[in-house]
Structures are given as structure tokens and as C-alpha cells.
Amino acid sequence: MKTCCSSNTSDKECVRKSDGKVFELPRRFSKKRCKQGIKGFTMRSSCAPYKDCLTKKGKVIKGKRSKGGQLTYKKNMLGKKIKVCSKNPMTGFYRDGYCMTGADDSGTHTVCAKMDKKFLDYTAKKGNDLSSVVEPGDKWCLCEYRWQEAFKDGFAPEVVQNATNMRTKDVIRKQIKIHNKKKTKSKAKSVFKVAYFAGGCFWGLQKSFNGIEGVVDTSVGYMNPNSSGTGKSVTYEYVSTGKTGYAETVKVKYNSIVLSFDELVELFFSFHDPTTLNRQGNDVGTQYRSIAFYSNKSEKSVVNNFIKNSDKNIVTEVKKKTTFHVAEDYHQNYLQKKNCDNPNTENLDVFHSICKGNTTLAEPKFSGKYVKKPYVDGKINGIYVCPCCNNKLYSSKDAFNSNSGWPAFSNTIDKKGLSESKHISFNELTKELTCKGCGLHLGHRTIKDKKIHDCINSTCIHFIAGKSRGGSKKTLKRLLPQLREIDKSKKEHIYKLSDPHKKRVLAIDEGIRDEMRKGVSRRQAALSKKKRFNVLRLYRKNNDPKGCKRLTQDMKYMDKKYDTGQTNNICK
Ligand SMILES: [Zn+2]
């Protein structure tokens, strides 16, 4: 006779290993359970398979089911409704078989989760391949115990939606809480942040912020620190009365890695005169008063500290931000639009006839500066900006030789391809390209095989060469933001990077972080890096003893920081 665990559904009897008890097969469900609509088999503790409910004479009674194939009980022991997330939540997740569902078991499958491929692979590895019944993206119920196991192993599905039962342990609740918190935290950790400042006429303040490295986007509008507004539209005319409580405000979106809030505040106070009440220069009225808005306590203390430490008599208000009402279109980037008296261009005459107030004319073929070497073959590194408003337009990396006689680009600087660029407007009807900052005419676009060919007048753009060249520049530039994070108090030495060991250490950290982004664990990434270093070290042992010592130093750094074992000294 077979043991119950190795029996199959055609066997008539089996013996339970633990106590030698013999079972008739297939085992019947109890009457009670039959009434509850159980069907199927289980291989739980006894391993003996259950079949459909059978009468004494062996007649099969099909399990009772409600219409639509759903199970009839959807309440947990508290009488609370269980959200059935799969049509057949009978799968759960047991390593040695299937979970049961039933009146006394209905609390088990209470964690409803969206399956992902990683998790389904995991179930297969654990001997309970759910992928035969569940596809990635399906919602499925898991028994809490196994879900916990998977959570510990790091394979719990991303979205945990419902935990409905009294038996749901506090542990799970806590884990779900932490899980959800982490998710919102990672969202909030976006490098792009927004700050609001009021300091006189918003035209000038916007222009000042626009020129700052790290400022991604700005817009002008109105904010009333004492009110979020009444739902009515806030207009320039309305605010101009000076009796509304609104102040002309600039919204600054910035990359917090490149630019900190501290620095923004410092800039704000340098851009305007914070000592004159309700006035900036000739502009007088409460709408021109100076306000630094904050979104949280730490920002508030940054501003307050700045004011406290200043030797000026600052009258700037420090207020919590409220609703920002965007100002009318014509106020946006106003000064840049108007200020094109001194464009950065080679040929002012051509500039005036081609780039200003023109939509069709182009400069003569092969006459422009940027259609010639070295620009046209992309050998010179830099960016092309608007000669009026300095708005960034194209990167030299996207320049190509089109042989048309005009500079050509295959993409905008923000790599938006055919979708809307932040910097350049494209009119589909006229095919015209204009600067989004100031509306300057740039040239025309043709589209071939969904690829862009932007044909631009040299006179309507201005080239700014990259500060340095070569491969090292690229890595350094990437390292700098990290450096700032690591040591904010010592900004100076961070930028100078005079210490070669520190420089290498940063490169190591950056490399490991890169690996981690691909999903490799921190230690694994460090170990594989160390392995490569070791090969290099052996190679350098005799040929380059100094290099060998440097590598040893770096490996010892990894040992300490990433727990990668101990490095022996092999260099002589
Ligand atoms: Zn422009």
C-alpha cells in the first residue's frame, strides 16, 4: 500500500506515515463541509487527497456554489465582508500543497495582492507553482502566513490591497503600513522640488531665477498667504489694486540635487531688496511685498535662520504657501520676450530679418556659422541656446550633417522627440519652430519615418561650448551631486576633489549604486566589483606596483563599507 503522500486519485487506499492509519481513498469531505460547498482535494497534514463530497453509496455530490462560480461565503469570522479578489481564492500558497478555504478557514486567504512575475517565479521555486493559474497582473488571495514568508524573503508582491481578517496578525498590518509608507516616501523623494517667492514685480524675479543652474522651470502668478482663494479667477487687474492680499509670486521648480533650498533662499534675498516694506524700486503696493513661502518646517527654519543671521533689517514675511494662481500668459517670461535688443548673434542684420517677426524666410544656404566645421560634424561639445533669452534648445550631440545648408538636429535638448518639448514650440500647420522662452523664430521641422529633422538658422541660435572635454568630465559631473549629498558642510573640497583616493572611492560608490539600480543587492554589487579589482591587482602586482597598492587601498575601503571580507596584501 502506498503512503498517503505518494498516493494518487486512482488509488483505493493509503497509509498515513505518522501513525500507520489506513484511509479509504479518495477521502470524503465532512457533511458540514459538503454543505458549505467544498470541492477539490488537499494534501495538507495527512496528504490524503480529498475528492468531491460522496454519499454513503459513493455517489458524487457536487459542491454547492453560487452563481458565477464564486464561493458562497465571503465573510470572515467577525462577520466582516471579505473582499474576494480572485474568482477562486482557493489557492493560497503552501509549499507542500494548497490552502483550503472554508468556514473555518475563510480567514486565511486575507491578503489580496497583485501578482508579479518575480513572485510567481518564487512560488514555483518553493514547489507551488501559481503561474499555472495566475498571470502576472492578476489579483490573488494569499494566506497570510505564506505571504509573510514571501515578504521576509523579499518576494512579496508589490501591491498589498486588503487584509480583511481578525486573524490578520499585527505583524502583517505593520508590514503593510511600512510598505505603503516606503512607497509614498520614494515618491516624495523626487529630486524636483518647488519653491515660491514674492519680491517685487514678478517679471524681474522670474528672469533672475531663470538664469540659475539647477532651476528647471519657473512661472509667475499670484499667492495670498492668508487665503487660498475663493474659486474666482485671480487676475492681474484684480491683484493690481493692492487691496487683495495677493502678492506677485514666482514659482520655482528646481533640481534639489543640484540646488538646495538654502541656496535658493540666499539667491532670493540677493535678487531683491528685502528691507523695503511693500515696495521694490518704483513698484509700490502690497502686491509687491517680499515674502518667502515655505512648505514644511525645515524650509521655514532655513528662511528664519537666514533672516536672523543677516545684518540687514529684513522686512520679508515668512509664510506658509497657499494656492498658486498662475498669471496670464503674457506675463510669463515677460522680460526675456521684450529683451532682445542685444541678441547673441553673429550677424545682427540677418538676425532681424530672419529670426524676428518672420515665419518663412531662411538665411542663405551654407552661409551660417553653425553649418560649418567643427559644429556640423559634432566634434565640438556644447549646447545651442536662444540668442535672446538663453533658453536651452539643442545639444551638439544631436547635431548632424544634413547637407541641406543649414544646421540640423535630430532631437530637442530635452530629448522629447516628437512629443512636446519644454524649450521649443512646433507648429504642426506651418512646420515652424520657435523658442518657448521668447517666441523667437528658429527654423522648420521635417519628419521622416517618425524621425525629426530640425532645420535651424545659424543666426537664430547661439552656441555655448562645454567647459571641458574628454571622458573624465562626464564622470566628474555625475559624481558631483552625490558628493554634495555626502558632505554638505565641506562644499569646497568636494568640488576640488584634490584627494585622488577620495575621488576613486566616490567612483566605487557610484559604480556600486549603478549596479544596485539594476536590481543587484548592495553586497553582491560590491563583491563582484571586488572580484574584478582582484583580477586587476594580480595583473598589476609586478607590472605596476603603485597601481596594485592603490587597488588594495580601494578594496580595503570596500571591505569596511560593504562587508566584502578581508583583503590580503599581495603587492610588493
Ligand atoms: Zn528665446
Boltz pocket constraint, residues with backbone or C-beta under 6 A from the ligand:
constraints:
  - pocket:
      binder: B
      contacts: [[A, 386], [A, 387], [A, 388], [A, 389], [A, 390], [A, 391], [A, 435], [A, 436], [A, 437], [A, 438], [A, 439], [A, 440]]
      max_distance: 6.0
